[in-house]
Amino acid sequence: AAYTLVPQGRWRVARGPEVPPEQDRTSPVVWVIGGSLLVLGFAQIYLAVENPTDVLIGAIVGVAIPTVAFRMIAPAEVFPISYRRQRTAHINVGGRRGEAICRALSEQLGLDVVSVEPFALEGSWGSTPVLIRLGTQDPPALFGKLYTSTHLRSDRWYKLGRTLLYGRLEDEATFSSVRRLIEYEDYLLRLMWAEGLPVAECYGFVEITPEREYLIVTEFLQGAVEIGDVRIDEAVIDDGLAVVRRLWDAGLAHRDIKPANVLLRNGKVFLVDVAFAEVRPSPWRQAVDLANMMLVLALSSDPDLVYERARLVFSDDELAEAFAATRGVTMPGQLRARLREDGRDCLGRMRALAPDRPPIRIQHWSLRRLGLTAAALVGAVLAALGFFNALGEIRVL
């Protein structure tokens, strides 16, 4: 209970360099657990259920094994317990992990790292973005994204849920390891950079904990702002639409176009966070990219203006397909939230401007989806039966 329910700190015995010395003492939880064990042991001895040595050895073994197991397999630095409202994607980069990150950047990339700190967390859902401040080197700062086994598990559950709800959408297979995930993003960044697309230059990635924690390092776009935070003109709209056309021409799809992933610096549009990009996508996936980019641009301008400028780059048939393919499931969560907050029906307005076309079907049924759905239902039924059986036993007692 102490290691699974109680946060590290004043309510539990705290350890680690990031914990102040005044908190490194016996906590109330330890006294409660120790008192409970003492009362239980005394009762067993008094009622002649156990011998004194049995109780003593049982208490030692019962405390020692879980303590060692939790500290070795699930240390608080890796799996912290917190009851504050926060995204599970945001991992603590201080303490021993921060020291390990600085050491890895120095040894594997030769960087003179001064500090590593969280950066722009509000736009991140599947990783922990960090700002890497350097010493005497130029540039003075770099950008990084930390991936851990926690992010990999979240990605697997997320894609499993989407498979149950919609069927497996195009290229949504899970990654086999954290290393494969980081290698894929490193490859996509280098490929887009080679194609001349406006992305941050990639410096490579470093291994922090083998097969469990990796950090990818890219150029820090100094002075860039999220496109949703500023009003834009026709030149920026044209640049954003041209980026989508260049993605199409290069045979690529970003697949996660949202305000946080479209930055603006000196009037030029940049794309970031290409972890879910795809090589040789289907026309459906490319059409979804176009619709999402137009919606992002419309949030900072006017839907009619964006559609008018898009007709100069894309045909009416391509625009009709884009909004026939666009549904809630195809739009990133942040983009859906911004559209609701905006108040204007940007999606409805653009659909009205585009040529009429029947919606493209999203639901896909397969034997795999049927099997996963059946397994999920059976698991839910068994869990419910176990819960009600436990309630029945409690009533009997």
C-alpha positions in Angstrom: 0.0 0.0 0.0 2.8 2.4 0.9 4.6 1.9 -2.4 1.5 1.8 -4.7 -0.8 4.4 -3.1 1.3 7.0 -1.2 3.4 9.6 -3.1 7.0 9.9 -2.3 7.9 12.6 0.2 6.6 13.7 3.6 3.9 10.9 3.7 6.4 8.1 2.9 10.1 7.5 3.5 11.7 9.6 0.8 15.0 8.7 -0.9 16.9 10.2 -3.8 19.1 13.3 -4.4 16.1 15.4 -5.4 14.5 15.0 -2.0 15.4 17.6 0.7 17.2 16.2 3.7 14.5 17.4 6.1 12.0 15.1 4.4 14.3 12.0 4.5 12.9 10.7 7.7 10.3 8.2 9.0 6.8 9.3 7.8 3.3 8.8 9.3 2.6 6.0 6.9 5.5 4.0 8.2 4.3 4.4 11.8 0.8 3.3 10.8 2.0 0.2 9.0 4.5 -0.6 11.8 1.8 -0.2 14.5 -0.7 -2.4 12.5 2.0 -5.1 12.2 2.8 -4.9 15.9 -0.9 -5.2 16.9 -1.4 -8.1 14.5 1.7 -9.9 15.7 0.7 -9.5 19.4 -2.8 -10.8 18.7 -1.4 -13.9 17.0 1.0 -14.6 19.8 -1.6 -13.9 22.5 -4.1 -16.3 20.9 -1.4 -18.9 20.5 -1.9 -18.9 16.7 1.8 -18.3 16.0 5.1 -18.6 17.8 7.0 -15.3 18.5 9.8 -16.3 16.1 7.3 -17.1 13.4 5.8 -13.6 13.7 9.2 -11.9 13.8 10.5 -13.7 10.7 7.2 -13.2 8.9 7.3 -9.4 9.5 10.9 -9.2 8.4 10.3 -11.2 5.2 7.0 -9.6 4.5 8.5 -6.1 4.6 11.8 -6.8 3.0 10.7 -8.6 -0.2 8.2 -6.0 -1.4 10.5 -3.1 -0.4 13.4 -4.6 -2.5 11.0 -5.5 -5.3 9.5 -2.0 -5.6 12.9 -0.2 -5.4 14.4 -2.5 -8.1 11.5 -3.0 -10.5 9.4 0.1 -10.0 11.5 2.9 -8.4 9.7 6.2 -7.7 12.0 8.0 -10.1 10.6 5.9 -13.0 7.0 5.3 -11.8 6.2 8.3 -9.5 2.9 8.4 -7.6 1.0 11.7 -7.9 -2.6 12.8 -7.3 -2.2 16.1 -9.1 -3.9 16.6 -12.5 -1.2 16.0 -15.1 -0.6 14.1 -18.2 1.1 10.7 -17.8 3.2 11.6 -20.9 5.2 14.1 -18.8 8.0 12.4 -17.0 10.2 14.0 -14.4 13.5 15.0 -15.9 15.2 16.1 -12.7 17.2 14.1 -10.1 19.0 11.0 -11.2 17.2 10.9 -14.6 18.3 14.5 -15.3 21.9 13.6 -14.4 21.7 10.5 -16.7 20.4 12.6 -19.6 23.2 15.2 -19.3 25.8 12.4 -19.1 24.4 10.6 -22.1 24.3 13.9 -24.2 27.9 14.5 -23.3 29.2 11.0 -23.9 27.2 10.1 -27.0 26.8 13.4 -28.8 29.7 15.4 -27.3 27.4 18.3 -26.1 28.4 20.6 -23.2 25.1 20.5 -21.4 24.3 23.1 -18.7 20.7 22.0 -17.9 17.7 20.0 -19.1 14.3 21.4 -18.3 10.7 20.7 -19.4 9.5 22.8 -22.3 6.1 23.4 -24.0 4.4 20.5 -22.1 0.8 21.7 -22.9 1.1 20.7 -26.6 2.7 17.3 -25.9 0.6 14.1 -25.6 2.9 11.2 -26.3 6.4 12.3 -25.1 8.2 14.6 -22.7 9.6 17.7 -24.5 12.7 19.3 -23.0 14.9 22.3 -23.6 18.6 21.5 -23.5 20.7 24.5 -22.6 24.4 24.3 -23.7 27.5 26.0 -22.4 30.0 27.5 -24.8 28.7 25.8 -27.9 26.7 27.4 -30.7 23.7 27.2 -30.8 23.0 28.0 -27.1 20.1 25.6 -26.8 18.6 22.5 -28.5 15.3 20.8 -28.3 14.7 17.2 -27.1 11.9 14.7 -26.7 12.2 12.0 -24.1 10.6 8.6 -24.8 10.2 5.9 -22.1 8.6 2.5 -21.8 5.6 4.4 -20.3 5.1 6.3 -23.5 5.4 3.0 -25.5 2.7 1.3 -23.3 0.4 4.4 -23.7 0.8 4.2 -27.5 -0.1 0.6 -27.5 -3.3 1.1 -25.4 -4.2 4.1 -27.4 -4.0 2.2 -30.7 -5.8 -0.8 -29.2 -8.6 1.5 -28.2 -8.8 2.9 -31.7 -8.8 -0.6 -33.2 -11.8 -1.6 -31.0 -13.7 1.6 -31.9 -12.8 2.0 -35.6 -10.7 -0.9 -36.8 -7.0 -0.5 -37.5 -6.5 2.7 -39.5 -3.7 3.0 -42.0 -0.2 2.4 -40.6 -1.2 2.3 -37.0 0.7 -0.8 -36.0 2.4 -0.5 -32.6 6.2 -0.3 -32.1 8.0 -3.3 -30.7 10.2 -1.2 -28.4 11.2 2.3 -27.4 14.3 2.0 -29.5 12.2 1.3 -32.6 10.0 4.3 -31.9 13.0 6.7 -31.5 14.7 5.3 -34.5 11.6 5.8 -36.6 11.3 9.5 -35.7 15.0 10.0 -36.3 14.7 8.5 -39.8 11.6 10.6 -40.6 13.3 13.8 -39.5 16.3 13.1 -41.6 14.2 12.1 -44.6 12.1 15.3 -44.4 15.2 17.4 -44.0 16.7 15.8 -47.1 13.5 16.6 -49.0 13.8 20.2 -48.1 10.7 20.3 -45.9 10.6 22.9 -43.1 11.5 20.7 -40.1 14.0 21.1 -37.4 17.5 19.7 -38.1 18.0 16.4 -36.3 21.2 15.9 -34.2 20.5 12.2 -33.5 19.3 10.4 -30.3 21.0 9.1 -27.2 20.4 6.0 -25.1 19.7 6.7 -21.4 18.5 3.3 -20.2 18.8 0.5 -22.8 15.5 -0.5 -24.4 13.6 1.8 -21.9 14.6 5.4 -22.2 15.8 7.4 -25.2 16.1 11.1 -26.0 16.0 12.5 -29.6 17.8 15.9 -30.1 16.9 18.4 -32.7 17.4 22.1 -33.6 15.7 24.5 -31.3 13.6 26.9 -33.4 14.5 30.1 -31.5 11.8 32.7 -31.8 9.1 30.4 -33.2 5.6 30.6 -31.9 2.6 28.2 -32.2 0.6 29.3 -35.1 -2.6 29.2 -33.1 -1.3 32.0 -30.9 -1.1 34.7 -33.6 -3.1 36.2 -36.5 -1.8 35.2 -39.9 -2.0 36.8 -43.3 -2.3 35.4 -46.9 1.5 34.9 -47.2 1.5 32.5 -44.1 -1.6 30.7 -45.4 0.0 30.2 -48.7 3.2 28.9 -47.0 1.2 26.4 -44.9 -0.7 25.1 -47.9 2.6 24.8 -49.9 4.0 22.7 -47.1 1.2 20.1 -47.5 1.7 20.1 -51.3 5.5 19.5 -50.8 4.6 16.6 -48.4 2.4 15.1 -51.1 5.1 15.6 -53.8 7.7 13.9 -51.5 5.4 10.9 -50.8 5.0 11.7 -47.1 2.2 12.4 -44.6 2.6 14.1 -41.3 -0.5 12.5 -39.7 -0.5 14.8 -36.6 -1.1 18.3 -37.9 -2.4 20.4 -35.1 -1.7 24.0 -33.7 1.1 22.8 -31.4 2.9 21.0 -34.3 2.7 24.0 -36.7 5.2 26.7 -35.7 5.7 30.2 -37.2 9.1 31.9 -37.3 9.8 35.1 -39.3 6.7 34.4 -41.4 7.8 30.9 -42.3 5.8 27.7 -41.4 7.7 24.8 -39.7 6.4 21.3 -38.9 7.5 19.6 -35.7 6.8 16.2 -34.0 7.0 13.8 -36.9 6.9 10.7 -34.8 3.7 9.5 -36.5 4.6 10.5 -40.1 4.2 8.0 -42.9 6.1 7.2 -46.0 4.1 6.4 -49.2 0.7 7.1 -47.6 -2.6 6.5 -49.2 -4.6 9.4 -50.9 -7.0 9.2 -47.9 -4.2 9.9 -45.4 -2.8 12.8 -47.6 -6.3 14.2 -47.8 -6.6 14.2 -44.0 -3.4 16.1 -43.7 -4.7 18.8 -46.1 -8.0 19.2 -44.2 -6.2 19.4 -40.8 -3.8 22.1 -42.1 -6.6 24.1 -43.5 -8.4 24.0 -40.2 -5.3 25.0 -38.3 -4.8 28.0 -40.6 -8.5 28.9 -40.3 -8.3 29.1 -36.5 -5.8 32.0 -36.9 -7.6 33.7 -39.9 -10.8 33.2 -41.8 -12.2 29.9 -43.2 -13.4 31.5 -46.4 -9.9 33.1 -47.0 -8.1 29.8 -46.3 -10.4 28.0 -48.7 -10.0 30.6 -51.4 -6.1 30.4 -51.1 -6.3 26.6 -51.1 -8.0 26.6 -54.5 -4.8 28.2 -56.0 -2.8 25.1 -54.9 -5.2 22.2 -54.9 -8.0 21.2 -57.2 -11.7 21.2 -56.3 -11.7 17.4 -56.4 -8.8 17.3 -53.9 -10.5 19.7 -51.6 -13.8 17.7 -51.8 -11.9 14.5 -50.9 -10.1 16.2 -48.0 -13.3 17.2 -46.2 -15.1 14.0 -47.1 -12.3 12.1 -45.3 -12.3 14.4 -42.2 -14.1 13.1 -39.1 -13.5 13.5 -35.4 -11.2 10.4 -35.3 -9.0 11.8 -38.1 -8.3 15.1 -36.2 -5.8 15.4 -33.3 -7.4 16.0 -29.9 -5.8 19.5 -29.6 -7.3 20.5 -32.9 -10.7 19.3 -32.0 -10.5 21.2 -28.6 -9.4 24.5 -30.4 -12.2 24.2 -32.9 -14.7 23.9 -30.0 -13.2 26.9 -28.2 -13.2 29.0 -31.3 -16.9 29.0 -31.6 -17.0 29.3 -35.4 -18.0 26.2 -37.3 -14.8 26.2 -39.4 -15.2 22.6 -40.5 -18.9 23.1 -41.4 -18.1 26.2 -43.4 -15.3 24.5 -45.4 -17.5 21.5 -46.1 -20.2 24.0 -47.4 -17.6 25.6 -49.7 -16.2 22.3 -51.0 -18.0 20.3 -53.7 -20.5 17.9 -52.3 -19.1 14.4 -51.8 -20.3 11.4 -49.7 -18.3 10.9 -46.5 -15.5 8.4 -46.7 -16.2 5.4 -44.5 -14.0 5.2 -41.4 -15.2 2.0 -39.8 -13.2 -1.1 -40.9 -14.1 -4.6 -39.7 -11.6 -7.5 -39.7 -11.1 -10.8 -37.9 -8.5 -9.2 -35.7 -10.9 -6.4 -34.6 -13.7 -9.0 -33.9 -11.3 -11.1 -31.9 -10.0 -8.2 -29.8 -13.6 -6.9 -29.2 -14.7 -10.4 -28.1 -11.6 -10.7 -25.8 -12.3 -7.2 -24.3 -16.0 -8.1 -23.6 -15.1 -11.4 -22.0 -12.5 -9.7 -19.8 -15.0 -7.0 -18.8 -17.6 -9.8 -17.9 -15.1 -11.8 -15.9 -14.0 -8.6 -14.0 -17.6 -7.7 -13.2 -18.3 -11.3 -12.0 -15.2 -11.2 -9.8 -16.3 -7.9 -8.3 -19.8 -9.0 -7.5 -18.5 -12.3 -6.0 -16.2 -10.3 -3.8 -19.1 -8.1 -2.7 -21.2 -11.3 -1.9 -18.4 -12.7 0.3 -18.1 -9.4 2.1 -21.9 -9.5 2.9 -21.6 -13.1 4.1 -18.8 -12.2 6.4 
